[in-house]
Amino acid sequence: PDTLKGLSLQAAQLLFGFANDHPLHRVSAEVSRRRVAALFAQGRLEEAAAAQRAFVGALAAMLPEGLRGVRWLAEVHGRLAYLSELSGERGQATAALELVLDNLQVVFNYRPVVQSLAGMFESEAWWKLLDVVAPELNRLC
């Protein structure tokens, strides 16, 4: 659902204008995060992937460089991988999956195999992505 839907036109213009002018601000990150679900529900997959990418970029700018081992950060990158795959960006999806595994390696004290991520999304496209990239990404397990 679009959690920004209740905003007046003027308020939405101000909010989106600010977010556009300040892409690394936490408000911009929150706007991007909230837009992802709405865009996905509308079938606007490329825009949803772009919004998730903006959210991940804003998070990266706010967090200490090199931070790993945060489970919710793995979920954020997992969502980026999924949306990237659905929008035809396999390279971006693979890179995001590698970040998921890097984070989970610290969380679990071992690097999980790619197929262990199957439960993140109930989607044939997701499962196919995991199968396709497994030989490359599982080499570090």
Disulfide bonds with the S-S distance in Angstrom:
none
